[in-house]
């Protein structure tokens, strides 16, 4: 054994040369992937790839040319550039893989030396070899753990880059609203933005390390065996690699689709659970626990059936993988190593010396077996590649939809409705202009995202100081009017003139309470630093609380710095008054008040409306309270049948009250 290992040591430099070639290949491939050129942004390239694939939903996930193009586009997000920290970590992983391969070779060589000294009963050489072996173990341990750290840090940085990129798109403008209300391509975006991102980045990182090591070993052993045995023996194993890879990849094609379906069902199950938490009070009042349990268990049962089906598929594929990737690969390795021994006049086996043949078998046979094992590991890595294809398809679809929504393109069950055959609406035909102290609708249709025409044309004009009371039955178009005015819904025709963003404020019936301090509730969505930059102080906030009669909240411990779960701590009326204090803080030109004082007493309501008039805030109020008539000069009434009336409120109070 020792002579064979000695011969192997003589070729260590050439082996390291092959390792260097392997590392260089990774660097070249990676460089091509991350080299900056004048190309479209990653999300634009992904949009092109989806369009080019001409695949209908549900998108199929396979390991094919499209998958590699999509993965390459995503890698440009994960790795910003060739000189980024992520690129450095990829290089560090490659270096540590090389170091670990060298460590493995060194350990095999020196372990055999120790065994040889035992067999030869040379005590002095045994002690020296053992000390040498022991001295190198700490360094090998350091190499192994640096590799673990670099892989873990690489995954975290991948996840951070992708998370920041997706949230920048998701929270750009009203994209987050459009995804859940105007577009039905992505269900359960929270699942994609949390769990799926983590699994995708983990799969990419693991695949990089799991493929790099076998490829590295293949380079090493093919190089050494080709030099010493010729190309025939390693060629057999490489041909087997191609055959097994193609065959198993074909069998694993359903893996990507099943992974996509699994994540979709997981998201649905998660959504059903979140609905129970969000609406727990209403469900409790109805005593709907048994009904909700049926819904939850039905969702889980659907997920369970799929998981069991996926498990059975993985087990079946696991059997085939083991047979082809491990056992047959080993048999092919033994067959390949036998070729030189059954070939007459082979230059390595000159003569009939059995010891020489044994040495040659040990030296090159072990290399062939190791090559076969590396090929087997590479074939089995295809399982992870198929799984990654599923996550890649999910990420690609999400980025594509986000990019489409940012551009104002929606995909929904939407029809171009006609009203008596005279009106034809096309997407985004409306014009929006910006002008201070004016809201004006000129022949603007009120159309829902589903294409329902609530009103063919709406025309009215409101200038600063003209408070308007909006009324009408449910479903007549009041909320649609404000959603179009706030640009949450697209405008399908006509022209809208409105103040710039920031000068139009909306307060719903159930105001949103953010996480944070009492101060944060009043100044939302501003931060404290932004409040100070705008010249506002805590004294101003206390004055607003006095107007809405909530100073007792500020009198608690920590005052404006008090942190509570404000959604649960505050009553409905208190939350509505906090929302009005928020309106006073922002002091816009126009405010839309959507039943926002329904839980407030009439006297406090009057005080708040009077303050709005004094502050110069023009109001659009949706309410049926007669006590509010005196605070408005005009009314806009919808009849729910496609007609409306706009005029002076003093001349039509009786009709309005009916």
SVG drawing of the C-alpha trace seen along z (x, -y; Angstrom):
<svg xmlns="http://www.w3.org/2000/svg" viewBox="-88 -79 100 93">
<polyline fill="none" stroke="black" stroke-width="0.4" points="0.0,0.0 2.8,-2.4 4.5,-2.3 1.2,-2.9 0.5,-5.9 4.0,-7.1 3.4,-7.0 0.2,-8.9 2.1,-11.5 4.4,-12.0 1.5,-13.1 0.0,-15.4 1.2,-18.5 -0.6,-17.4 -3.7,-16.7 -3.6,-20.1 -3.2,-21.4 -6.5,-19.7 -8.1,-21.2 -7.0,-24.6 -8.5,-24.0 -11.8,-23.0 -11.8,-26.2 -11.0,-28.2 -14.0,-26.7 -16.3,-27.8 -14.8,-31.3 -15.3,-31.5 -18.9,-30.3 -19.6,-32.6 -17.9,-35.5 -20.2,-35.1 -23.1,-35.0 -22.4,-38.2 -20.4,-40.2 -22.1,-43.6 -23.1,-44.5 -25.6,-46.8 -28.6,-44.5 -32.1,-44.9 -32.7,-44.7 -33.2,-41.2 -36.9,-41.7 -37.2,-42.8 -35.2,-39.8 -37.4,-37.5 -40.5,-39.1 -39.0,-38.4 -38.2,-34.8 -41.8,-34.2 -43.2,-35.8 -40.7,-33.8 -41.6,-30.5 -45.2,-30.8 -46.3,-28.6 -49.8,-28.9 -50.5,-28.9 -50.1,-26.9 -46.4,-27.4 -44.6,-24.1 -41.2,-23.7 -38.7,-21.5 -34.9,-21.3 -34.5,-22.7 -33.0,-25.6 -35.7,-28.0 -34.9,-27.0 -31.2,-27.8 -32.0,-31.2 -34.4,-32.0 -31.9,-30.9 -29.2,-33.0 -31.5,-36.1 -32.2,-35.5 -28.5,-35.0 -27.9,-38.6 -30.2,-39.7 -28.5,-37.3 -25.0,-38.3 -25.0,-42.1 -21.5,-42.0 -18.3,-40.2 -16.6,-42.2 -19.4,-42.0 -19.2,-40.2 -21.4,-37.4 -18.9,-36.8 -16.2,-36.7 -18.1,-34.1 -18.6,-32.0 -14.9,-32.1 -14.2,-31.2 -16.6,-28.2 -14.7,-27.1 -11.4,-27.5 -12.6,-25.6 -13.9,-22.8 -10.5,-22.6 -8.8,-22.6 -11.2,-19.9 -10.4,-17.7 -6.7,-18.1 -7.3,-17.3 -9.1,-14.1 -6.2,-13.0 -3.7,-13.9 -5.7,-12.0 -6.0,-8.9 -2.3,-9.0 -1.1,-9.6 -3.7,-7.2 -2.2,-4.5 1.3,-5.4 0.2,-5.0 -1.2,-1.6 1.9,-0.6 4.1,-1.4 1.9,0.8 2.1,3.7 5.9,3.3 6.1,3.0 8.3,-0.1 7.5,-1.9 9.6,-5.0 8.0,-5.7 4.6,-4.9 5.0,-7.7 6.3,-10.2 3.5,-9.4 0.9,-9.6 2.1,-13.0 2.1,-14.3 -1.4,-13.0 -2.6,-14.5 -1.0,-17.9 -2.9,-18.3 -6.4,-17.5 -7.0,-21.0 -6.3,-22.6 -8.6,-20.2 -11.3,-21.0 -10.8,-24.7 -11.2,-24.1 -14.5,-22.2 -16.0,-24.8 -15.0,-27.7 -16.8,-25.9 -19.9,-25.6 -19.7,-29.3 -19.2,-30.5 -22.2,-28.4 -24.4,-29.8 -23.4,-33.4 -23.8,-33.0 -27.4,-31.8 -28.2,-34.7 -26.8,-37.2 -28.7,-35.6 -31.9,-35.8 -31.2,-39.4 -30.6,-40.5 -33.6,-38.8 -35.9,-39.9 -34.8,-43.6 -35.3,-43.4 -38.8,-41.9 -40.0,-44.2 -38.7,-47.2 -41.0,-46.1 -43.9,-44.8 -44.1,-48.1 -43.5,-50.4 -46.5,-52.6 -49.7,-50.6 -48.3,-47.3 -49.0,-45.4 -52.7,-46.5 -52.9,-45.8 -51.6,-42.3 -54.3,-41.2 -57.2,-43.4 -56.7,-43.9 -54.7,-40.9 -55.3,-37.2 -52.1,-35.6 -50.4,-35.4 -52.2,-34.0 -50.7,-34.3 -47.9,-36.7 -46.8,-36.4 -45.9,-32.7 -43.7,-33.6 -42.0,-36.6 -41.1,-34.6 -41.0,-30.8 -40.4,-30.4 -37.5,-32.9 -35.8,-31.0 -36.2,-27.7 -35.1,-29.0 -31.9,-30.5 -31.2,-27.4 -31.6,-25.2 -29.3,-27.4 -26.6,-27.4 -26.8,-23.6 -26.8,-22.9 -23.6,-24.9 -21.7,-22.9 -23.3,-19.6 -22.4,-19.9 -19.0,-21.5 -17.4,-18.7 -18.3,-15.9 -17.3,-18.0 -14.0,-18.7 -13.4,-15.0 -14.3,-14.2 -11.8,-16.6 -9.1,-15.2 -9.7,-11.5 -10.4,-11.9 -7.2,-13.8 -5.1,-11.3 -6.7,-8.2 -6.5,-9.6 -2.8,-10.3 -2.0,-6.8 -4.6,-4.5 -5.7,-6.3 -9.1,-7.7 -11.1,-4.5 -11.6,-3.6 -12.8,-7.0 -14.8,-7.5 -17.0,-4.6 -17.9,-6.3 -18.4,-9.7 -20.8,-8.0 -22.6,-6.5 -22.9,-9.9 -24.5,-11.3 -26.9,-8.4 -27.9,-8.3 -28.2,-12.1 -30.5,-12.3 -32.6,-9.3 -33.1,-10.5 -33.8,-14.0 -36.6,-12.8 -38.0,-10.7 -37.8,-13.7 -39.7,-16.1 -42.8,-16.0 -40.7,-17.1 -40.7,-20.8 -44.5,-20.8 -45.1,-19.0 -42.9,-21.4 -44.8,-24.4 -48.1,-22.8 -46.8,-22.0 -45.8,-25.6 -49.2,-26.8 -51.2,-24.5 -48.9,-25.4 -49.7,-29.1 -53.5,-28.4 -53.4,-26.5 -51.4,-29.3 -54.0,-31.9 -56.9,-30.0 -55.2,-30.0 -54.4,-33.7 -58.1,-34.5 -59.1,-32.7 -56.8,-34.9 -57.8,-38.1 -61.5,-37.6 -61.5,-35.7 -63.9,-38.2 -66.6,-38.0 -66.3,-34.2 -66.6,-34.0 -69.8,-36.1 -71.3,-33.7 -69.9,-30.7 -68.5,-29.6 -65.6,-27.5 -67.0,-24.2 -67.5,-25.7 -64.0,-27.1 -62.6,-23.8 -64.2,-22.1 -62.6,-24.8 -59.2,-24.4 -59.3,-20.6 -60.5,-20.6 -57.5,-22.8 -55.2,-20.6 -56.6,-17.4 -56.0,-18.8 -52.4,-19.6 -52.0,-16.2 -53.1,-14.3 -50.6,-16.2 -47.8,-15.7 -48.5,-12.0 -48.5,-11.8 -45.3,-13.7 -43.8,-11.4 -44.7,-8.3 -43.1,-9.9 -39.9,-10.8 -39.7,-7.3 -40.1,-5.7 -37.5,-8.1 -35.2,-7.4 -35.2,-3.7 -34.3,-4.4 -31.8,-7.0 -30.0,-4.6 -30.0,-1.8 -28.7,-4.0 -26.8,-6.7 -25.0,-4.4 -25.2,-0.7 -25.0,-0.5 -22.4,-3.4 -20.3,-1.3 -20.7,1.8 -19.7,-0.3 -16.7,-1.5 -15.6,2.1 -16.1,3.0 -14.1,0.0 -11.2,0.8 -11.1,4.4 -10.4,3.4 -6.7,2.8 -6.3,6.1 -8.0,8.1 -6.1,6.4 -3.0,8.2 0.2,6.4 -1.1,3.3 1.9,1.0 1.0,0.9 0.8,4.7 3.9,5.8 5.1,9.1 3.2,11.5 4.2,10.0 1.0,10.1 2.4,7.5 2.8,5.1 -0.8,5.7 -2.0,5.3 -0.2,2.0 -1.6,0.8 -5.1,1.9 -4.9,0.2 -3.6,-3.1 -5.8,-3.4 -8.6,-1.1 -9.4,-3.3 -9.3,-6.3 -11.8,-4.7 -14.1,-3.8 -13.8,-7.3 -14.6,-8.6 -17.7,-6.3 -18.8,-7.6 -18.4,-11.2 -20.4,-10.5 -23.1,-8.9 -23.2,-11.9 -23.5,-14.2 -26.4,-12.2 -28.2,-12.2 -27.7,-16.0 -30.2,-16.2 -32.9,-15.6 -32.1,-19.0 -31.9,-20.5 -35.4,-19.4 -36.6,-20.8 -34.8,-24.1 -36.6,-24.3 -39.9,-24.5 -38.7,-27.3 -37.1,-29.1 -40.5,-29.0 -42.2,-30.5 -39.7,-33.3 -39.7,-34.1 -43.5,-34.3 -43.5,-36.6 -40.9,-39.0 -42.7,-39.0 -46.1,-39.9 -44.5,-42.6 -43.0,-44.1 -46.2,-44.0 -48.2,-45.6 -45.6,-48.3 -46.3,-49.1 -50.0,-49.1 -50.7,-45.8 -53.2,-43.6 -54.5,-40.1 -57.9,-39.2 -61.3,-37.9 -62.0,-41.3 -64.4,-42.1 -64.7,-45.2 -68.3,-46.0 -70.7,-48.0 -73.6,-49.9 -76.6,-49.6 -74.0,-49.1 -72.8,-52.7 -69.8,-52.7 -66.6,-50.8 -64.0,-50.8 -60.3,-49.9 -57.7,-49.6 -55.9,-52.7 -57.7,-55.1 -58.3,-57.7 -56.2,-60.8 -55.0,-62.0 -53.8,-65.6 -52.5,-67.3 -53.5,-70.7 -53.6,-72.2 -57.0,-73.0 -59.1,-71.2 -60.8,-67.9 -62.5,-67.5 -64.1,-64.5 -64.8,-64.9 -66.9,-62.0 -65.1,-59.4 -66.8,-56.0 -67.0,-54.1 -65.9,-50.6 -64.8,-47.8 -61.8,-45.6 -64.1,-42.8 -65.6,-45.1 -68.9,-45.9 -70.0,-49.4 -71.5,-51.2 -71.8,-54.6 -71.2,-55.4 -70.0,-58.9 -69.4,-61.0 -68.8,-64.8 -68.4,-67.2 -66.0,-69.8 -64.9,-70.6 -62.6,-73.5 -61.0,-74.0 -63.6,-75.1 -66.5,-73.2 -67.2,-70.4 -69.2,-67.6 -71.4,-64.9 -71.4,-61.7 -74.3,-59.3 -76.2,-56.5 -77.1,-52.8 -74.5,-50.1 -72.7,-49.1 -73.7,-52.3 -70.1,-53.5 -69.1,-55.6 -66.0,-53.5 -65.2,-53.0 -65.2,-56.7 -62.6,-57.2 -60.5,-54.2 -60.2,-55.7 -59.5,-59.1 -56.8,-57.6 -55.4,-55.7 -55.9,-52.4 -58.1,-51.4 -57.2,-52.3 -59.1,-55.0 -61.0,-53.6 -61.9,-56.9 -62.4,-60.6 -60.1,-62.9 -59.4,-63.3 -57.8,-66.5 -56.7,-66.2 -54.0,-67.6 -50.6,-65.9 -50.1,-62.9 -49.7,-63.9 -52.3,-66.6 -55.2,-64.1 -55.8,-62.1 -58.2,-59.1 -59.7,-57.9 -61.7,-54.7 -64.3,-53.5 -61.9,-51.1 -58.6,-53.1 -55.3,-51.2 -53.2,-51.2 -49.5,-50.6 -47.0,-48.9 -45.2,-51.4 -45.7,-54.2 -48.7,-56.5 -46.8,-59.1 -46.5,-56.7 -50.3,-56.3 -50.7,-60.1 -48.0,-60.8 -48.4,-57.5 -46.9,-56.9 -44.2,-59.4 -41.3,-58.6 -40.4,-60.8 -37.4,-62.1 -39.6,-63.1 -42.0,-64.7 -39.2,-66.9 -38.0,-67.8 -41.5,-69.0 -41.4,-71.4 -43.9,-69.5 -43.3,-68.9 -44.8,-66.7 -46.7,-69.8 -48.6,-69.9 -49.5,-66.3 -50.9,-66.9 -53.0,-69.8 -54.5,-67.4 -55.3,-64.9 -57.1,-67.7 -59.3,-68.5 -60.3,-64.8 -60.6,-64.6 -58.0,-61.8 -55.5,-63.6 -56.0,-60.9 -54.0,-58.5 -51.0,-60.9 -51.3,-61.1 -50.4,-57.4 -47.0,-56.1 -44.4,-57.2 -46.8,-59.6 -46.4,-59.7 -43.6,-57.1 -46.0,-54.5 -46.0,-51.2 -49.1,-49.1 -51.0,-46.8 -53.2,-49.7 -55.6,-47.7 -56.7,-45.8 -56.2,-48.6 -58.2,-51.3 -62.0,-51.1 -63.6,-51.7 -64.4,-55.3 -60.9,-55.9 -59.4,-54.6 -61.6,-56.8 -60.6,-59.8 -56.9,-58.9 -57.4,-58.8 -58.8,-62.3 -55.8,-63.5 -53.7,-61.9 -55.6,-64.0 -54.9,-67.2 -51.2,-66.4 -51.0,-65.9 -53.2,-68.9 -54.0,-68.0 -55.9,-70.1 -58.7,-67.5 -59.7,-64.6 -62.0,-61.7 -63.9,-60.6 -65.5,-57.2 -68.0,-56.8 -65.0,-57.6 -67.0,-59.1 -69.7,-56.4 -68.5,-55.4 -67.9,-58.9 -70.5,-61.0 -72.2,-63.9 -70.6,-66.6 -67.0,-65.3 -67.8,-64.8 -68.9,-68.5 -65.7,-69.7 -63.5,-67.7 -65.4,-68.9 -65.2,-72.5 -61.5,-72.2 -61.2,-70.9 -63.0,-74.0 -60.7,-76.2 -57.6,-74.4 -58.7,-74.8 -59.2,-71.0 -61.8,-70.4 -63.9,-67.3 -65.4,-64.5 -67.6,-62.7 -69.4,-59.4 -72.1,-59.3 -75.8,-59.1 -75.8,-61.2 -78.1,-64.3 -75.9,-66.1 -73.2,-66.4 -75.3,-68.4 -74.4,-71.7 -70.7,-71.0 -71.1,-70.6 -72.2,-72.9 -72.7,-70.3 -73.9,-66.7 -73.1,-63.9 -75.9,-61.3 -75.8,-58.0 -79.1,-56.1 -77.5,-52.7 -79.1,-52.4 -76.4,-54.2 -77.4,-57.8 -76.2,-60.5 -77.0,-64.0 -74.6,-66.8 -75.8,-70.1 -76.2,-72.5 -77.1,-70.7 -79.3,-73.5 -81.8,-73.1 -82.2,-69.3 -82.1,-68.3 -85.5,-66.5 -84.6,-64.4 -81.2,-63.7 -82.7,-62.6 -84.9,-60.1"/>
</svg>
